[in-house]
Amino acid sequence: MLFPRVITWANLLEAYRKAARGKRGKPSAAAFEFNIADRLLSLQADLAAGVYQPGAYQHFFIHEPKRRRISAAPFRDRVAHHALCNVIEPIFEARFHPHSYANRQGKGTHQAIDQLQAYARAYPYVLRLDIVQHFPSLDHAILKQELFRWLPDESVQRLIEVILGSGEGVLAQEYNMVYFPGDSLLAALRPRGLPIGNLTSQFWSNCYLNPLDWFVTRELGCRAYLRYVDDFALFSDSKRQLKEWRARLIDFLARLRLTLHEKSGQTLPTTSGIPWLGFVVYPTHRRLKRRNGIQFRRRLAENITLYQEKRISFAELDASVQGWINHVRYGDTWRLRQKLFAANPL
């Protein structure tokens, strides 16, 4: 049985450590840590008795690279999310596609960029696709069917339903209703949406789209495929083949109640450059998207002002700069960085 492993003291303590990583200076984490034994025992008791109820989300918007509504769960709930994922994630990790790169140990943004460029060097054509309103459109019934297929423990299933239910409707204003073949008007009432910001949402997104990954490689027979969250790319020697694959993908995604952005679904020569995770990737080099450089320049100027006004520390300013450098150094950005920091000396 899985659930007893979820609520062990050792697992809950490890879950707390993961939830607190990088956040120990925040009031919510500090308050939890102040009475950590009592708080973990209380959480353990609620989970064991089946009376655990998540708290209210705090919402805010970010605007980079596009406007998104972020929903932050209370710290106690983040501990519960980690406790659950600690136990069930290995079950799904063993079944995930090797070229799914988001929110997985040993993978990530830069590995996804490297793999995309390797495919661009090997194939003349690419079909790059992304899903419309990905997190707001994820259907709870379909997700539970995929999760429960591998998680027969009823206590684990109940905990998943409680966490899922806490996020129902959080992104309702971000979703434009789509009716699929066979739908009635009641389809608008189907529970859907995963709060952007939850650890569980990132993990469950991969679970939801894992059937897509295997459909592309096993059913379509695509040998060069990769995905990062809801962005994915297929490579081929034939433009006609990519066009046929796109039509079959539309039908398959309809079964998952998902749709594709029309503008992104064009077959292109790999030599023309592939927009991918903030870069435009060519077989021979990588360029940072222009808007990303503009956004960072604005953010840097704002942070320098905040530092000069003593509203943030130098460590916070430096962390922001180093984080950006560590990302963009994976592209051909040396001259851009020289020019940017010459104009904004720290």
C-alpha positions in Angstrom: 0.0 0.0 0.0 1.3 3.5 -0.9 -0.6 5.7 1.5 1.2 4.6 4.7 4.4 5.7 3.0 2.9 9.1 2.2 2.2 9.8 5.9 5.4 8.4 7.6 7.2 10.9 9.7 10.4 10.5 7.6 8.5 11.3 4.4 6.7 14.3 5.9 10.0 15.7 7.2 11.6 15.3 3.8 8.6 16.9 2.2 9.0 19.9 4.6 12.6 20.3 3.6 11.8 20.3 0.0 9.0 22.8 0.4 11.2 25.1 2.5 14.2 25.0 0.0 15.0 28.5 -1.0 12.0 29.9 1.1 13.2 29.6 4.7 13.3 33.4 5.0 9.6 33.7 3.9 7.1 34.3 6.7 5.0 31.2 5.9 8.0 28.9 5.9 9.4 30.5 9.1 6.1 30.2 10.9 5.8 26.5 10.0 9.4 25.8 11.1 8.8 27.6 14.4 6.5 24.8 15.5 7.6 22.2 13.0 7.0 19.1 15.1 3.4 20.1 16.1 2.6 21.2 12.6 3.9 18.0 11.0 2.1 15.9 13.5 -1.2 17.8 12.9 -0.8 17.3 9.1 0.0 13.7 9.6 -3.1 13.2 11.8 -5.4 15.0 9.3 -4.0 12.9 6.4 -4.3 9.6 8.3 -7.9 10.4 9.3 -8.9 11.4 5.8 -9.9 14.9 7.0 -7.1 16.9 5.4 -8.5 20.0 3.6 -6.3 22.4 1.6 -6.3 26.1 2.4 -7.1 29.1 0.2 -4.7 30.0 -2.7 -3.1 33.4 -3.0 -3.2 34.7 -6.6 -1.0 37.0 -8.5 0.0 37.6 -12.2 3.4 37.4 -13.9 4.0 38.9 -17.4 7.1 37.1 -18.6 7.1 35.7 -21.2 3.3 36.1 -21.3 0.6 37.0 -18.7 -0.1 34.1 -16.4 -2.1 33.8 -13.2 0.0 32.1 -10.5 -1.8 30.4 -7.6 0.3 29.9 -4.5 -0.9 27.3 -2.0 -0.4 27.7 1.8 2.9 26.3 3.0 1.2 23.5 4.8 -0.4 22.3 1.6 2.9 22.5 -0.2 4.3 20.1 2.3 1.4 17.7 1.6 2.0 18.0 -2.1 5.7 17.1 -1.7 4.8 14.2 0.6 2.4 12.8 -2.0 4.8 13.3 -4.9 7.8 11.8 -3.1 5.9 8.5 -3.1 4.0 8.4 -6.4 6.5 10.3 -8.7 8.9 7.3 -9.1 6.0 5.1 -10.3 5.3 7.5 -13.2 9.0 8.5 -13.8 9.6 4.9 -14.8 6.9 5.3 -17.5 7.6 8.7 -18.8 9.0 9.2 -22.3 12.8 9.8 -22.3 12.4 13.0 -24.3 10.0 14.8 -22.0 12.2 17.4 -20.3 10.1 19.6 -18.0 10.2 19.2 -14.2 12.2 16.0 -14.1 15.4 15.1 -12.4 18.4 15.1 -14.7 16.6 16.9 -17.5 15.3 20.5 -17.9 15.5 23.5 -20.1 19.1 23.3 -21.3 18.9 19.6 -22.0 15.8 20.2 -24.1 17.5 23.0 -26.1 20.5 20.7 -26.7 18.3 17.9 -27.9 16.3 20.1 -30.2 19.5 21.4 -31.8 20.8 17.8 -32.2 17.6 17.0 -34.1 17.8 20.2 -36.1 21.2 19.1 -37.3 20.0 15.6 -38.3 16.7 16.5 -40.1 15.7 19.1 -42.6 12.1 19.8 -41.4 10.4 20.4 -38.1 6.8 20.6 -36.9 6.7 22.7 -33.7 3.4 22.7 -31.8 2.0 24.0 -28.5 -1.3 23.5 -26.7 -3.9 26.3 -26.3 -4.4 27.3 -22.6 -2.6 24.2 -21.4 -3.0 24.3 -17.6 -6.5 25.8 -17.7 -7.8 23.1 -20.1 -6.5 20.0 -18.3 -9.6 17.8 -17.7 -9.9 16.3 -14.2 -11.7 13.2 -15.2 -9.1 12.3 -17.9 -6.3 13.1 -15.5 -7.7 10.9 -12.7 -8.2 8.1 -15.2 -4.5 8.2 -16.1 -3.3 8.6 -12.5 -5.6 5.9 -11.0 -4.6 3.5 -13.6 -1.3 3.1 -11.8 -2.4 4.1 -8.3 -5.0 1.6 -7.0 -4.6 2.7 -3.4 -8.0 4.3 -2.5 -6.5 6.5 0.2 -4.0 8.0 -2.4 -6.8 8.4 -4.8 -8.9 10.4 -2.2 -5.9 12.6 -1.5 -5.4 13.3 -5.2 -9.1 14.2 -5.5 -8.9 16.6 -2.5 -5.9 18.4 -4.0 -7.5 18.4 -7.5 -10.7 19.8 -6.1 -8.9 22.6 -4.3 -7.8 24.0 -7.7 -11.1 23.5 -9.5 -12.1 26.8 -11.2 -8.9 28.6 -10.2 -8.2 29.2 -13.9 -11.8 29.3 -15.1 -11.3 32.9 -16.4 -8.3 31.9 -18.4 -10.1 29.1 -20.3 -12.2 29.6 -23.4 -14.7 26.8 -23.7 -14.1 24.3 -26.5 -16.7 21.7 -27.4 -15.5 18.4 -28.8 -17.4 15.8 -30.9 -20.1 14.2 -28.9 -20.3 17.0 -26.3 -23.5 18.4 -24.9 -23.8 21.8 -23.3 -23.1 20.1 -20.0 -19.5 19.7 -21.1 -18.9 23.3 -19.9 -19.4 22.0 -16.3 -16.6 19.4 -16.5 -14.0 20.1 -13.7 -10.8 21.3 -15.3 -7.7 23.3 -14.7 -4.5 22.9 -12.6 -3.3 25.9 -10.6 0.0 27.2 -12.1 2.4 27.2 -9.2 1.6 23.8 -7.6 4.3 21.1 -7.6 1.5 18.7 -8.2 0.3 20.6 -11.3 3.7 20.4 -12.9 4.0 16.7 -12.2 0.4 15.9 -13.3 0.9 17.9 -16.5 3.6 15.4 -17.5 1.3 12.5 -16.5 -1.5 13.9 -18.6 0.6 14.3 -21.7 2.6 11.1 -21.4 0.1 9.2 -23.6 0.7 11.9 -26.2 4.5 11.3 -26.1 4.1 7.6 -26.6 1.5 8.1 -29.3 4.0 10.2 -31.3 6.8 7.7 -31.1 4.9 4.4 -31.2 1.8 5.1 -33.3 3.1 7.8 -35.6 6.6 6.3 -35.7 8.4 9.6 -35.2 12.0 8.9 -34.3 12.9 12.5 -33.4 10.5 14.0 -30.9 10.7 16.0 -27.7 8.4 17.9 -25.4 8.8 20.6 -22.7 5.5 21.1 -20.8 3.0 21.9 -23.6 5.6 22.8 -26.3 6.6 19.9 -28.5 8.4 19.3 -31.8 8.6 16.5 -34.4 11.3 16.2 -37.0 11.3 14.4 -40.3 13.0 14.2 -43.7 9.5 14.7 -45.3 7.2 17.8 -45.2 4.3 15.6 -46.3 4.8 13.2 -43.4 4.8 16.0 -40.9 1.6 17.4 -42.4 0.0 13.9 -42.0 1.3 13.6 -38.4 -0.2 17.0 -37.5 -3.7 15.9 -38.7 -3.5 12.7 -36.6 -2.2 14.7 -33.6 -5.2 17.0 -33.7 -7.5 13.9 -33.5 -5.5 12.4 -30.7 -5.4 15.6 -28.7 -9.2 15.9 -29.0 -9.4 12.7 -27.0 -7.5 14.5 -24.3 -9.8 17.6 -24.7 -6.9 19.7 -25.9 -6.4 21.9 -29.0 -3.3 23.2 -30.8 -2.4 26.8 -31.6 -2.9 27.2 -35.3 0.0 29.6 -35.8 2.6 27.3 -34.3 1.6 24.2 -36.4 3.5 25.0 -39.6 6.2 22.7 -41.1 9.4 24.7 -41.4 13.0 24.0 -42.6 15.2 23.6 -39.6 17.6 26.1 -41.1 15.1 28.9 -40.7 15.4 28.7 -36.9 13.1 27.1 -34.3 11.5 29.2 -31.5 12.2 27.1 -28.4 12.2 28.0 -24.7 13.3 31.6 -25.1 15.7 31.0 -27.9 15.6 30.7 -31.7 17.6 27.5 -32.3 19.4 26.9 -35.6 21.5 23.8 -36.6 24.6 25.8 -36.2 23.9 28.4 -33.4 21.3 29.7 -31.0 20.0 33.3 -30.6 18.1 34.7 -27.6 14.7 35.9 -28.5 14.7 39.7 -28.8 11.9 40.2 -26.4 13.7 38.2 -23.7 16.7 40.6 -23.9 14.4 43.6 -23.7 12.5 42.2 -20.7 15.7 41.5 -18.8 17.1 44.9 -19.5 13.9 46.4 -18.0 14.0 44.1 -15.0 17.7 44.8 -14.4 17.1 48.6 -14.4 14.3 48.1 -12.0 16.3 45.9 -9.6 19.3 48.3 -9.7 16.9 51.1 -8.6 15.5 48.9 -5.9 19.0 48.1 -4.7 20.0 51.8 -4.7 16.9 52.6 -2.7 17.9 49.8 -0.2 14.7 47.9 -0.9 16.5 44.7 -1.9 19.9 43.5 -0.9 22.9 43.1 -3.2 22.6 39.3 -2.8 19.1 39.5 -4.3 20.2 41.7 -7.1 23.1 39.4 -7.9 21.0 36.3 -7.7 18.7 37.8 -10.4 21.6 38.6 -12.7 23.3 35.2 -12.2 20.1 33.3 -12.8 19.6 35.2 -16.2 23.3 34.7 -17.2 23.1 31.0 -16.4 20.2 30.6 -18.7 21.3 32.8 -21.7 24.9 31.5 -21.7 23.4 28.4 -23.5 22.9 30.7 -26.5 25.3 32.9 -28.5 24.8 35.9 -26.2 28.4 37.0 -25.3 28.2 40.3 -27.1 24.7 40.9 -25.8 25.9 40.4 -22.2 28.9 42.6 -22.7 26.7 45.4 -24.1 24.1 45.1 -21.4 26.3 45.1 -18.4 28.5 47.9 -19.8 25.4 50.0 -19.9 24.2 48.9 -16.5 27.3 48.5 -14.3 26.6 47.0 -10.8 
